[in-house]
Amino acid sequence: MPMRPAPEHYLIAHTDGGARGNPGPAGYGVAVSDSKGNKVAGLSKYLGHQTNNFAEYQALIGALEYAVENHHQALKVISDSELMVRQIKGVYKVKDAILRDLHARATELIRKLDWFQIEHVLRGHNREADELANRAMDKGSGRPAVPAPRPQPVPQEFNGVVRDGKIELLDGALPDGTAVQVRIKR
């Protein structure tokens, strides 16, 4: 697949699939954002008793179907499945019959786009998609749903001075017990 420069507007889909026990209860998650980083959609689906690789392909197909069905012509997929990414790029052959069918479906959907790119990242860089996949597996296998993680507070900056070894804020107040990090400006 030749690398063409990204268009001005495109979707970014972080995808992840998993199967507990491999094979086992499987699901996928897809975190979709626009090229500026604004969240667009969160997709997840329980897949029944499947393999990890099956779930990874279903996540890719879910992202592609979302893009095509919502009339987006450009998509960048980020996945922690090195096998799937290399198979889609044509680096590895697809030997498994079931994965060949899924690969064919993904390729068919990719052809409907004007621009497509896929890249591999380490698992730690795909947390939101991983959380969506785990929620799908939990829900499908009857486990109690794990609540969505709380949004982390946006760091705030305050101005202050040190007097008698203590920091006095000049523009705001913090509740007791608040953790702070101090930077010295000169």
DOBAKOL-329465 format. One record per atom (N, C-alpha, C): atom name; chain; x, y, z; residue number from 1; residue in one letter. Coordinates in Angstrom, 2 decimals. Example, Ala and Ser with C-alpha at 12.3 -4.5 7.8 and 13.67 -1.06 7.14 Angstrom:
<rs>
R,kolvex,drentor,c1,c2,c3,padren,senu
R,N,A,13.19,-5.69,7.80,1,A
R,CA,A,12.30,-4.50,7.80,1,A
R,C,A,13.20,-3.30,7.80,1,A
R,N,A,12.85,-2.25,7.08,2,S
R,CA,A,13.67,-1.06,7.14,2,S
R,C,A,12.90,0.03,7.87,2,S
</rs>
This chain:
<rs>
R,kolvex,drentor,c1,c2,c3,padren,senu
R,N,A,0.83,-1.17,0.00,1,M
R,CA,A,0.00,0.00,0.00,1,M
R,C,A,0.88,1.25,0.00,1,M
R,N,A,0.87,2.05,-1.05,2,P
R,CA,A,1.71,3.24,-1.07,2,P
R,C,A,1.21,4.26,-0.05,2,P
R,N,A,2.17,4.94,0.57,3,M
R,CA,A,1.82,5.95,1.57,3,M
R,C,A,1.56,7.28,0.87,3,M
R,N,A,0.33,7.74,0.95,4,R
R,CA,A,-0.01,9.05,0.42,4,R
R,C,A,-0.18,9.98,1.60,4,R
R,N,A,0.09,11.27,1.40,5,P
R,CA,A,-0.09,12.19,2.52,5,P
R,C,A,-1.55,12.23,2.97,5,P
R,N,A,-1.73,12.45,4.24,6,A
R,CA,A,-3.08,12.51,4.80,6,A
R,C,A,-3.83,13.71,4.24,6,A
R,N,A,-5.12,13.53,3.97,7,P
R,CA,A,-5.92,14.68,3.56,7,P
R,C,A,-6.14,15.61,4.76,7,P
R,N,A,-6.74,16.75,4.50,8,E
R,CA,A,-6.96,17.71,5.58,8,E
R,C,A,-7.90,17.16,6.65,8,E
R,N,A,-8.95,16.45,6.23,9,H
R,CA,A,-9.92,15.90,7.18,9,H
R,C,A,-9.98,14.39,7.04,9,H
R,N,A,-9.82,13.70,8.16,10,Y
R,CA,A,-9.91,12.25,8.17,10,Y
R,C,A,-10.27,11.78,9.57,10,Y
R,N,A,-10.76,10.56,9.66,11,L
R,CA,A,-11.05,9.95,10.95,11,L
R,C,A,-9.85,9.14,11.42,11,L
R,N,A,-9.71,9.06,12.72,12,I
R,CA,A,-8.71,8.19,13.33,12,I
R,C,A,-9.46,7.18,14.19,12,I
R,N,A,-9.22,5.90,13.94,13,A
R,CA,A,-9.89,4.84,14.70,13,A
R,C,A,-8.84,4.01,15.41,13,A
R,N,A,-8.84,4.08,16.74,14,H
R,CA,A,-8.03,3.18,17.56,14,H
R,C,A,-8.86,1.91,17.73,14,H
R,N,A,-8.33,0.77,17.30,15,T
R,CA,A,-9.09,-0.47,17.36,15,T
R,C,A,-8.40,-1.48,18.27,15,T
R,N,A,-9.22,-2.31,18.91,16,D
R,CA,A,-8.69,-3.40,19.72,16,D
R,C,A,-9.72,-4.51,19.80,16,D
R,N,A,-9.24,-5.72,19.74,17,G
R,CA,A,-10.09,-6.89,19.91,17,G
R,C,A,-9.43,-7.83,20.89,17,G
R,N,A,-10.23,-8.60,21.58,18,G
R,CA,A,-9.67,-9.52,22.54,18,G
R,C,A,-10.56,-10.72,22.73,18,G
R,N,A,-9.95,-11.79,23.24,19,A
R,CA,A,-10.68,-13.02,23.56,19,A
R,C,A,-10.08,-13.58,24.83,19,A
R,N,A,-10.88,-13.68,25.85,20,R
R,CA,A,-10.40,-14.22,27.13,20,R
R,C,A,-10.28,-15.73,27.03,20,R
R,N,A,-9.06,-16.21,27.11,21,G
R,CA,A,-8.81,-17.64,26.97,21,G
R,C,A,-8.28,-18.00,25.59,21,G
R,N,A,-8.58,-17.22,24.60,22,N
R,CA,A,-8.12,-17.32,23.21,22,N
R,C,A,-8.03,-18.75,22.70,22,N
R,N,A,-9.15,-19.35,22.24,23,P
R,CA,A,-10.45,-18.70,22.09,23,P
R,C,A,-11.22,-18.64,23.40,23,P
R,N,A,-12.17,-17.74,23.40,24,G
R,CA,A,-13.01,-17.54,24.56,24,G
R,C,A,-13.97,-16.39,24.31,24,G
R,N,A,-14.61,-15.89,25.37,25,P
R,CA,A,-15.51,-14.74,25.19,25,P
R,C,A,-14.72,-13.59,24.55,25,P
R,N,A,-15.23,-13.11,23.42,26,A
R,CA,A,-14.49,-12.13,22.63,26,A
R,C,A,-15.32,-10.87,22.40,26,A
R,N,A,-14.61,-9.78,22.16,27,G
R,CA,A,-15.27,-8.51,21.86,27,G
R,C,A,-14.27,-7.56,21.26,27,G
R,N,A,-14.81,-6.46,20.73,28,Y
R,CA,A,-13.91,-5.44,20.19,28,Y
R,C,A,-14.34,-4.06,20.66,28,Y
R,N,A,-13.39,-3.13,20.54,29,G
R,CA,A,-13.65,-1.73,20.84,29,G
R,C,A,-12.98,-0.86,19.80,29,G
R,N,A,-13.65,0.23,19.45,30,V
R,CA,A,-13.11,1.18,18.49,30,V
R,C,A,-13.38,2.58,19.02,30,V
R,N,A,-12.32,3.35,19.21,31,A
R,CA,A,-12.44,4.74,19.63,31,A
R,C,A,-12.16,5.61,18.41,31,A
R,N,A,-13.18,6.34,17.96,32,V
R,CA,A,-13.08,7.13,16.74,32,V
R,C,A,-13.00,8.60,17.09,32,V
R,N,A,-12.04,9.28,16.46,33,S
R,CA,A,-11.92,10.73,16.63,33,S
R,C,A,-11.66,11.35,15.26,33,S
R,N,A,-11.78,12.68,15.19,34,D
R,CA,A,-11.44,13.35,13.93,34,D
R,C,A,-9.94,13.66,13.94,34,D
R,N,A,-9.46,14.21,12.86,35,S
R,CA,A,-8.02,14.45,12.73,35,S
R,C,A,-7.50,15.52,13.68,35,S
R,N,A,-8.41,16.24,14.33,36,K
R,CA,A,-8.00,17.24,15.32,36,K
R,C,A,-8.04,16.67,16.74,36,K
R,N,A,-8.45,15.41,16.88,37,G
R,CA,A,-8.48,14.77,18.19,37,G
R,C,A,-9.81,14.83,18.90,37,G
R,N,A,-10.84,15.38,18.27,38,N
R,CA,A,-12.17,15.44,18.88,38,N
R,C,A,-12.85,14.07,18.78,38,N
R,N,A,-13.40,13.58,19.89,39,K
R,CA,A,-14.07,12.28,19.88,39,K
R,C,A,-15.30,12.33,19.00,39,K
R,N,A,-15.45,11.27,18.21,40,V
R,CA,A,-16.58,11.17,17.30,40,V
R,C,A,-17.50,10.03,17.71,40,V
R,N,A,-16.91,8.87,18.06,41,A
R,CA,A,-17.74,7.71,18.41,41,A
R,C,A,-16.92,6.71,19.21,41,A
R,N,A,-17.63,5.90,19.97,42,G
R,CA,A,-17.03,4.76,20.66,42,G
R,C,A,-17.86,3.54,20.30,42,G
R,N,A,-17.25,2.57,19.65,43,L
R,CA,A,-17.96,1.38,19.19,43,L
R,C,A,-17.46,0.17,19.97,43,L
R,N,A,-18.36,-0.73,20.30,44,S
R,CA,A,-17.95,-1.98,20.93,44,S
R,C,A,-18.99,-3.04,20.63,44,S
R,N,A,-18.52,-4.29,20.62,45,K
R,CA,A,-19.45,-5.38,20.31,45,K
R,C,A,-18.92,-6.68,20.90,45,K
R,N,A,-19.83,-7.43,21.50,46,Y
R,CA,A,-19.51,-8.77,21.99,46,Y
R,C,A,-19.61,-9.71,20.80,46,Y
R,N,A,-18.63,-10.62,20.66,47,L
R,CA,A,-18.55,-11.48,19.48,47,L
R,C,A,-18.78,-12.96,19.77,47,L
R,N,A,-19.14,-13.29,21.01,48,G
R,CA,A,-19.31,-14.70,21.36,48,G
R,C,A,-17.96,-15.36,21.58,48,G
R,N,A,-17.90,-16.67,21.38,49,H
R,CA,A,-16.69,-17.46,21.61,49,H
R,C,A,-15.84,-17.41,20.34,49,H
R,N,A,-14.76,-16.65,20.37,50,Q
R,CA,A,-13.92,-16.44,19.20,50,Q
R,C,A,-12.46,-16.35,19.61,50,Q
R,N,A,-11.58,-16.17,18.60,51,T
R,CA,A,-10.15,-15.99,18.87,51,T
R,C,A,-9.81,-14.50,18.94,51,T
R,N,A,-8.65,-14.24,19.47,52,N
R,CA,A,-8.16,-12.87,19.56,52,N
R,C,A,-8.01,-12.25,18.16,52,N
R,N,A,-7.42,-13.00,17.23,53,N
R,CA,A,-7.22,-12.47,15.87,53,N
R,C,A,-8.55,-12.18,15.17,53,N
R,N,A,-9.54,-13.04,15.39,54,F
R,CA,A,-10.88,-12.79,14.85,54,F
R,C,A,-11.41,-11.46,15.38,54,F
R,N,A,-11.27,-11.24,16.68,55,A
R,CA,A,-11.76,-10.01,17.31,55,A
R,C,A,-11.02,-8.78,16.79,55,A
R,N,A,-9.71,-8.90,16.58,56,E
R,CA,A,-8.94,-7.77,16.04,56,E
R,C,A,-9.45,-7.39,14.65,56,E
R,N,A,-9.71,-8.38,13.81,57,Y
R,CA,A,-10.24,-8.11,12.46,57,Y
R,C,A,-11.64,-7.50,12.53,57,Y
R,N,A,-12.46,-8.00,13.45,58,Q
R,CA,A,-13.81,-7.44,13.58,58,Q
R,C,A,-13.75,-5.98,14.01,58,Q
R,N,A,-12.77,-5.63,14.84,59,A
R,CA,A,-12.61,-4.23,15.24,59,A
R,C,A,-12.26,-3.37,14.03,59,A
R,N,A,-11.34,-3.87,13.20,60,L
R,CA,A,-10.98,-3.15,11.98,60,L
R,C,A,-12.20,-2.98,11.07,60,L
R,N,A,-12.94,-4.07,10.88,61,I
R,CA,A,-14.12,-4.01,10.02,61,I
R,C,A,-15.16,-3.06,10.60,61,I
R,N,A,-15.33,-3.07,11.92,62,G
R,CA,A,-16.26,-2.13,12.56,62,G
R,C,A,-15.87,-0.69,12.29,62,G
R,N,A,-14.58,-0.38,12.37,63,A
R,CA,A,-14.11,0.99,12.08,63,A
R,C,A,-14.34,1.35,10.62,63,A
R,N,A,-14.03,0.42,9.73,64,L
R,CA,A,-14.23,0.67,8.29,64,L
R,C,A,-15.70,0.86,7.95,64,L
R,N,A,-16.56,-0.01,8.51,65,E
R,CA,A,-18.00,0.13,8.25,65,E
R,C,A,-18.52,1.46,8.78,65,E
R,N,A,-18.04,1.87,9.95,66,Y
R,CA,A,-18.46,3.16,10.50,66,Y
R,C,A,-18.09,4.29,9.53,66,Y
R,N,A,-16.86,4.28,9.04,67,A
R,CA,A,-16.41,5.34,8.13,67,A
R,C,A,-17.25,5.34,6.85,67,A
R,N,A,-17.45,4.18,6.25,68,V
R,CA,A,-18.19,4.09,4.99,68,V
R,C,A,-19.65,4.48,5.19,68,V
R,N,A,-20.29,3.93,6.23,69,E
R,CA,A,-21.71,4.21,6.47,69,E
R,C,A,-21.98,5.67,6.81,69,E
R,N,A,-20.99,6.35,7.36,70,N
R,CA,A,-21.16,7.76,7.72,70,N
R,C,A,-20.51,8.71,6.71,70,N
R,N,A,-20.23,8.17,5.52,71,H
R,CA,A,-19.76,8.95,4.38,71,H
R,C,A,-18.43,9.67,4.61,71,H
R,N,A,-17.55,9.03,5.34,72,H
R,CA,A,-16.19,9.56,5.50,72,H
R,C,A,-15.32,8.87,4.46,72,H
R,N,A,-14.48,9.63,3.81,73,Q
R,CA,A,-13.68,9.08,2.72,73,Q
R,C,A,-12.23,8.80,3.10,73,Q
R,N,A,-11.85,9.17,4.33,74,A
R,CA,A,-10.46,8.99,4.74,74,A
R,C,A,-10.42,8.46,6.17,74,A
R,N,A,-9.59,7.43,6.40,75,L
R,CA,A,-9.53,6.78,7.70,75,L
R,C,A,-8.11,6.32,8.00,75,L
R,N,A,-7.68,6.63,9.21,76,K
R,CA,A,-6.41,6.11,9.73,76,K
R,C,A,-6.75,5.18,10.88,76,K
R,N,A,-6.28,3.95,10.80,77,V
R,CA,A,-6.53,2.96,11.84,77,V
R,C,A,-5.25,2.74,12.63,77,V
R,N,A,-5.39,2.74,13.94,78,I
R,CA,A,-4.27,2.48,14.84,78,I
R,C,A,-4.65,1.25,15.66,78,I
R,N,A,-3.81,0.22,15.57,79,S
R,CA,A,-4.11,-1.06,16.21,79,S
R,C,A,-2.88,-1.59,16.94,79,S
R,N,A,-3.12,-2.35,18.00,80,D
R,CA,A,-2.01,-3.00,18.68,80,D
R,C,A,-1.83,-4.45,18.21,80,D
R,N,A,-2.52,-4.83,17.14,81,S
R,CA,A,-2.36,-6.17,16.56,81,S
R,C,A,-1.35,-6.11,15.42,81,S
R,N,A,-0.12,-6.46,15.74,82,E
R,CA,A,0.93,-6.43,14.72,82,E
R,C,A,0.61,-7.38,13.58,82,E
R,N,A,0.08,-8.56,13.90,83,L
R,CA,A,-0.27,-9.53,12.87,83,L
R,C,A,-1.26,-8.94,11.87,83,L
R,N,A,-2.37,-8.39,12.38,84,M
R,CA,A,-3.39,-7.86,11.49,84,M
R,C,A,-2.86,-6.70,10.66,84,M
R,N,A,-2.13,-5.79,11.30,85,V
R,CA,A,-1.60,-4.63,10.57,85,V
R,C,A,-0.69,-5.11,9.44,85,V
R,N,A,0.18,-6.05,9.73,86,R
R,CA,A,1.10,-6.55,8.69,86,R
R,C,A,0.36,-7.32,7.60,86,R
R,N,A,-0.71,-8.01,7.96,87,Q
R,CA,A,-1.50,-8.70,6.94,87,Q
R,C,A,-2.22,-7.69,6.05,87,Q
R,N,A,-2.79,-6.65,6.61,88,I
R,CA,A,-3.48,-5.63,5.81,88,I
R,C,A,-2.49,-4.91,4.90,88,I
R,N,A,-1.29,-4.67,5.39,89,K
R,CA,A,-0.26,-3.99,4.58,89,K
R,C,A,0.36,-4.92,3.53,89,K
R,N,A,0.07,-6.23,3.62,90,G
R,CA,A,0.62,-7.18,2.66,90,G
R,C,A,2.00,-7.70,3.02,90,G
R,N,A,2.46,-7.42,4.22,91,V
R,CA,A,3.77,-7.90,4.67,91,V
R,C,A,3.70,-9.38,5.01,91,V
R,N,A,2.60,-9.80,5.67,92,Y
R,CA,A,2.38,-11.20,6.02,92,Y
R,C,A,1.23,-11.74,5.18,92,Y
R,N,A,1.32,-13.03,4.83,93,K
R,CA,A,0.21,-13.70,4.16,93,K
R,C,A,-0.84,-14.07,5.20,93,K
R,N,A,-2.08,-14.18,4.75,94,V
R,CA,A,-3.17,-14.60,5.62,94,V
R,C,A,-3.41,-16.08,5.36,94,V
R,N,A,-3.00,-16.91,6.30,95,K
R,CA,A,-3.07,-18.36,6.11,95,K
R,C,A,-4.36,-18.96,6.63,95,K
R,N,A,-4.90,-18.44,7.72,96,D
R,CA,A,-6.10,-18.98,8.34,96,D
R,C,A,-7.32,-18.67,7.46,96,D
R,N,A,-8.15,-19.68,7.20,97,A
R,CA,A,-9.31,-19.52,6.30,97,A
R,C,A,-10.29,-18.47,6.82,97,A
R,N,A,-10.58,-18.49,8.11,98,I
R,CA,A,-11.53,-17.52,8.67,98,I
R,C,A,-10.97,-16.11,8.56,98,I
R,N,A,-9.68,-15.96,8.87,99,L
R,CA,A,-9.07,-14.63,8.76,99,L
R,C,A,-8.99,-14.17,7.31,99,L
R,N,A,-8.84,-15.12,6.36,100,R
R,CA,A,-8.83,-14.74,4.93,100,R
R,C,A,-10.15,-14.08,4.55,100,R
R,N,A,-11.27,-14.64,5.04,101,D
R,CA,A,-12.59,-14.04,4.75,101,D
R,C,A,-12.70,-12.65,5.36,101,D
R,N,A,-12.23,-12.51,6.60,102,L
R,CA,A,-12.27,-11.20,7.26,102,L
R,C,A,-11.34,-10.20,6.56,102,L
R,N,A,-10.18,-10.66,6.14,103,H
R,CA,A,-9.23,-9.82,5.40,103,H
R,C,A,-9.87,-9.34,4.10,103,H
R,N,A,-10.56,-10.25,3.41,104,A
R,CA,A,-11.23,-9.88,2.15,104,A
R,C,A,-12.30,-8.82,2.40,104,A
R,N,A,-13.07,-8.97,3.48,105,R
R,CA,A,-14.10,-7.97,3.81,105,R
R,C,A,-13.46,-6.62,4.13,105,R
R,N,A,-12.39,-6.63,4.89,106,A
R,CA,A,-11.70,-5.39,5.23,106,A
R,C,A,-11.16,-4.73,3.96,106,A
R,N,A,-10.56,-5.51,3.09,107,T
R,CA,A,-10.00,-4.98,1.84,107,T
R,C,A,-11.10,-4.37,0.97,107,T
R,N,A,-12.24,-5.03,0.92,108,E
R,CA,A,-13.39,-4.51,0.16,108,E
R,C,A,-13.82,-3.14,0.70,108,E
R,N,A,-13.87,-3.00,2.01,109,L
R,CA,A,-14.26,-1.72,2.61,109,L
R,C,A,-13.18,-0.65,2.40,109,L
R,N,A,-11.92,-1.04,2.48,110,I
R,CA,A,-10.82,-0.09,2.27,110,I
R,C,A,-10.91,0.51,0.88,110,I
R,N,A,-11.27,-0.30,-0.11,111,R
R,CA,A,-11.39,0.17,-1.50,111,R
R,C,A,-12.47,1.24,-1.66,111,R
R,N,A,-13.42,1.30,-0.74,112,K
R,CA,A,-14.48,2.31,-0.82,112,K
R,C,A,-14.02,3.68,-0.32,112,K
R,N,A,-12.84,3.73,0.28,113,L
R,CA,A,-12.31,4.98,0.80,113,L
R,C,A,-11.36,5.62,-0.21,113,L
R,N,A,-11.24,6.94,-0.13,114,D
R,CA,A,-10.27,7.64,-0.97,114,D
R,C,A,-8.86,7.55,-0.37,114,D
R,N,A,-8.80,7.46,0.95,115,W
R,CA,A,-7.49,7.41,1.64,115,W
R,C,A,-7.61,6.50,2.84,115,W
R,N,A,-6.60,5.65,3.02,116,F
R,CA,A,-6.57,4.73,4.15,116,F
R,C,A,-5.13,4.53,4.59,116,F
R,N,A,-4.95,4.50,5.90,117,Q
R,CA,A,-3.65,4.23,6.47,117,Q
R,C,A,-3.86,3.38,7.72,117,Q
R,N,A,-2.94,2.46,7.97,118,I
R,CA,A,-3.02,1.64,9.17,118,I
R,C,A,-1.64,1.58,9.79,118,I
R,N,A,-1.59,1.65,11.11,119,E
R,CA,A,-0.30,1.56,11.79,119,E
R,C,A,-0.43,0.77,13.08,119,E
R,N,A,0.68,0.19,13.48,120,H
R,CA,A,0.75,-0.59,14.71,120,H
R,C,A,1.30,0.27,15.83,120,H
R,N,A,0.71,0.13,17.02,121,V
R,CA,A,1.23,0.77,18.23,121,V
R,C,A,1.29,-0.29,19.33,121,V
R,N,A,2.08,-0.02,20.32,122,L
R,CA,A,2.13,-0.91,21.47,122,L
R,C,A,0.82,-0.79,22.24,122,L
R,N,A,0.48,-1.84,22.96,123,R
R,CA,A,-0.81,-1.92,23.64,123,R
R,C,A,-1.09,-0.72,24.55,123,R
R,N,A,-0.09,-0.22,25.23,124,G
R,CA,A,-0.29,0.90,26.14,124,G
R,C,A,-0.76,2.17,25.47,124,G
R,N,A,-0.61,2.26,24.15,125,H
R,CA,A,-1.04,3.45,23.41,125,H
R,C,A,-2.43,3.28,22.82,125,H
R,N,A,-3.16,2.27,23.29,126,N
R,CA,A,-4.47,1.96,22.72,126,N
R,C,A,-5.49,1.73,23.82,126,N
R,N,A,-5.35,2.46,24.92,127,R
R,CA,A,-6.14,2.17,26.13,127,R
R,C,A,-7.64,2.32,25.96,127,R
R,N,A,-8.09,3.37,25.30,128,E
R,CA,A,-9.53,3.58,25.18,128,E
R,C,A,-10.20,2.45,24.40,128,E
R,N,A,-9.59,2.03,23.30,129,A
R,CA,A,-10.15,0.92,22.52,129,A
R,C,A,-10.11,-0.37,23.34,129,A
R,N,A,-9.04,-0.57,24.11,130,D
R,CA,A,-8.92,-1.74,24.98,130,D
R,C,A,-10.04,-1.76,26.03,130,D
R,N,A,-10.32,-0.60,26.62,131,E
R,CA,A,-11.40,-0.51,27.62,131,E
R,C,A,-12.75,-0.82,26.99,131,E
R,N,A,-12.99,-0.32,25.78,132,L
R,CA,A,-14.25,-0.61,25.09,132,L
R,C,A,-14.37,-2.10,24.79,132,L
R,N,A,-13.29,-2.72,24.35,133,A
R,CA,A,-13.31,-4.17,24.07,133,A
R,C,A,-13.58,-4.96,25.34,133,A
R,N,A,-12.94,-4.58,26.44,134,N
R,CA,A,-13.16,-5.29,27.70,134,N
R,C,A,-14.59,-5.12,28.20,134,N
R,N,A,-15.16,-3.93,28.03,135,R
R,CA,A,-16.56,-3.74,28.43,135,R
R,C,A,-17.50,-4.61,27.60,135,R
R,N,A,-17.19,-4.75,26.29,136,A
R,CA,A,-18.02,-5.61,25.44,136,A
R,C,A,-17.93,-7.06,25.90,136,A
R,N,A,-16.71,-7.51,26.23,137,M
R,CA,A,-16.54,-8.89,26.71,137,M
R,C,A,-17.24,-9.09,28.05,137,M
R,N,A,-17.14,-8.11,28.95,138,D
R,CA,A,-17.81,-8.20,30.25,138,D
R,C,A,-19.31,-8.30,30.08,138,D
R,N,A,-19.84,-7.40,29.26,139,K
R,CA,A,-21.30,-7.37,29.06,139,K
R,C,A,-21.80,-8.67,28.42,139,K
R,N,A,-21.10,-9.14,27.41,140,G
R,CA,A,-21.51,-10.34,26.70,140,G
R,C,A,-21.38,-11.60,27.52,140,G
R,N,A,-20.42,-11.63,28.44,141,S
R,CA,A,-20.22,-12.84,29.23,141,S
R,C,A,-20.92,-12.76,30.58,141,S
R,N,A,-21.76,-11.72,30.78,142,G
R,CA,A,-22.56,-11.63,31.99,142,G
R,C,A,-21.84,-11.06,33.19,142,G
R,N,A,-20.63,-10.58,33.02,143,R
R,CA,A,-19.92,-9.96,34.14,143,R
R,C,A,-20.52,-8.59,34.41,143,R
R,N,A,-20.47,-8.15,35.64,144,P
R,CA,A,-20.97,-6.80,35.90,144,P
R,C,A,-20.11,-5.79,35.15,144,P
R,N,A,-20.77,-4.81,34.61,145,A
R,CA,A,-20.08,-3.79,33.84,145,A
R,C,A,-19.16,-2.98,34.74,145,A
R,N,A,-17.97,-2.77,34.24,146,V
R,CA,A,-17.02,-1.92,34.96,146,V
R,C,A,-17.34,-0.49,34.57,146,V
R,N,A,-17.51,0.40,35.53,147,P
R,CA,A,-17.84,1.76,35.16,147,P
R,C,A,-16.75,2.39,34.31,147,P
R,N,A,-17.17,3.27,33.43,148,A
R,CA,A,-16.21,3.99,32.59,148,A
R,C,A,-15.27,4.80,33.47,148,A
R,N,A,-14.02,4.89,33.06,149,P
R,CA,A,-13.09,5.66,33.87,149,P
R,C,A,-13.51,7.12,33.95,149,P
R,N,A,-13.28,7.71,35.11,150,R
R,CA,A,-13.61,9.12,35.27,150,R
R,C,A,-12.63,9.97,34.50,150,R
R,N,A,-13.12,11.03,33.88,151,P
R,CA,A,-12.19,11.91,33.17,151,P
R,C,A,-11.19,12.51,34.16,151,P
R,N,A,-9.96,12.58,33.74,152,Q
R,CA,A,-8.94,13.17,34.58,152,Q
R,C,A,-9.09,14.69,34.58,152,Q
R,N,A,-8.92,15.32,35.73,153,P
R,CA,A,-9.05,16.77,35.77,153,P
R,C,A,-7.98,17.43,34.92,153,P
R,N,A,-8.37,18.52,34.31,154,V
R,CA,A,-7.44,19.29,33.50,154,V
R,C,A,-6.50,20.02,34.45,154,V
R,N,A,-5.18,19.89,34.23,155,P
R,CA,A,-4.26,20.60,35.13,155,P
R,C,A,-4.51,22.10,35.07,155,P
R,N,A,-4.43,22.71,36.22,156,Q
R,CA,A,-4.60,24.16,36.30,156,Q
R,C,A,-3.33,24.77,36.83,156,Q
R,N,A,-3.09,25.99,36.43,157,E
R,CA,A,-1.92,26.70,36.92,157,E
R,C,A,-2.38,27.87,37.77,157,E
R,N,A,-1.67,28.08,38.86,158,F
R,CA,A,-1.92,29.19,39.75,158,F
R,C,A,-0.62,29.94,39.94,158,F
R,N,A,-0.72,31.20,40.19,159,N
R,CA,A,0.45,32.01,40.51,159,N
R,C,A,0.56,32.13,42.01,159,N
R,N,A,1.78,32.11,42.50,160,G
R,CA,A,2.00,32.21,43.93,160,G
R,C,A,3.41,32.67,44.24,160,G
R,N,A,3.64,32.93,45.51,161,V
R,CA,A,4.97,33.32,45.98,161,V
R,C,A,5.27,32.51,47.25,161,V
R,N,A,6.56,32.38,47.54,162,V
R,CA,A,6.97,31.69,48.76,162,V
R,C,A,7.25,32.74,49.82,162,V
R,N,A,6.61,32.58,50.99,163,R
R,CA,A,6.83,33.46,52.14,163,R
R,C,A,6.99,32.58,53.36,163,R
R,N,A,8.06,32.77,54.05,164,D
R,CA,A,8.36,31.97,55.25,164,D
R,C,A,8.32,30.47,54.95,164,D
R,N,A,8.81,30.09,53.78,165,G
R,CA,A,8.88,28.68,53.41,165,G
R,C,A,7.58,28.06,52.97,165,G
R,N,A,6.52,28.86,52.85,166,K
R,CA,A,5.22,28.33,52.42,166,K
R,C,A,4.79,29.05,51.14,166,K
R,N,A,4.08,28.30,50.31,167,I
R,CA,A,3.59,28.89,49.07,167,I
R,C,A,2.25,29.56,49.33,167,I
R,N,A,2.14,30.83,48.95,168,E
R,CA,A,0.88,31.56,49.03,168,E
R,C,A,0.38,31.77,47.61,168,E
R,N,A,-0.83,31.29,47.34,169,L
R,CA,A,-1.41,31.49,46.02,169,L
R,C,A,-1.89,32.92,45.88,169,L
R,N,A,-1.63,33.51,44.71,170,L
R,CA,A,-2.05,34.87,44.43,170,L
R,C,A,-3.37,34.91,43.68,170,L
R,N,A,-3.72,33.82,43.01,171,D
R,CA,A,-4.92,33.85,42.17,171,D
R,C,A,-5.72,32.55,42.25,171,D
R,N,A,-6.19,32.21,43.40,172,G
R,CA,A,-7.01,31.01,43.53,172,G
R,C,A,-6.78,30.33,44.86,172,G
R,N,A,-7.54,29.28,45.08,173,A
R,CA,A,-7.41,28.52,46.31,173,A
R,C,A,-7.55,27.04,45.98,173,A
R,N,A,-6.90,26.22,46.78,174,L
R,CA,A,-6.96,24.77,46.60,174,L
R,C,A,-7.46,24.13,47.89,174,L
R,N,A,-8.26,23.08,47.77,175,P
R,CA,A,-8.70,22.40,49.00,175,P
R,C,A,-7.52,21.70,49.67,175,P
R,N,A,-7.60,21.55,50.98,176,D
R,CA,A,-6.56,20.84,51.73,176,D
R,C,A,-6.37,19.45,51.15,176,D
R,N,A,-5.12,19.01,51.08,177,G
R,CA,A,-4.81,17.68,50.58,177,G
R,C,A,-4.60,17.61,49.08,177,G
R,N,A,-4.73,18.73,48.36,178,T
R,CA,A,-4.53,18.72,46.91,178,T
R,C,A,-3.05,18.52,46.61,178,T
R,N,A,-2.76,17.57,45.72,179,A
R,CA,A,-1.37,17.34,45.30,179,A
R,C,A,-0.98,18.45,44.32,179,A
R,N,A,0.21,18.97,44.48,180,V
R,CA,A,0.69,20.04,43.59,180,V
R,C,A,2.08,19.71,43.11,180,V
R,N,A,2.42,20.32,42.01,181,Q
R,CA,A,3.78,20.26,41.48,181,Q
R,C,A,4.24,21.69,41.33,181,Q
R,N,A,5.44,21.99,41.79,182,V
R,CA,A,5.91,23.37,41.80,182,V
R,C,A,7.01,23.53,40.76,182,V
R,N,A,6.86,24.57,39.93,183,R
R,CA,A,7.91,24.96,39.00,183,R
R,C,A,8.42,26.32,39.42,183,R
R,N,A,9.70,26.46,39.42,184,I
R,CA,A,10.29,27.74,39.84,184,I
R,C,A,10.52,28.60,38.61,184,I
R,N,A,9.95,29.81,38.62,185,K
R,CA,A,10.16,30.78,37.54,185,K
R,C,A,11.05,31.88,38.10,185,K
R,N,A,11.95,32.27,37.37,186,R
R,CA,A,12.84,33.34,37.81,186,R
R,C,A,12.69,34.55,36.95,186,R
</rs>
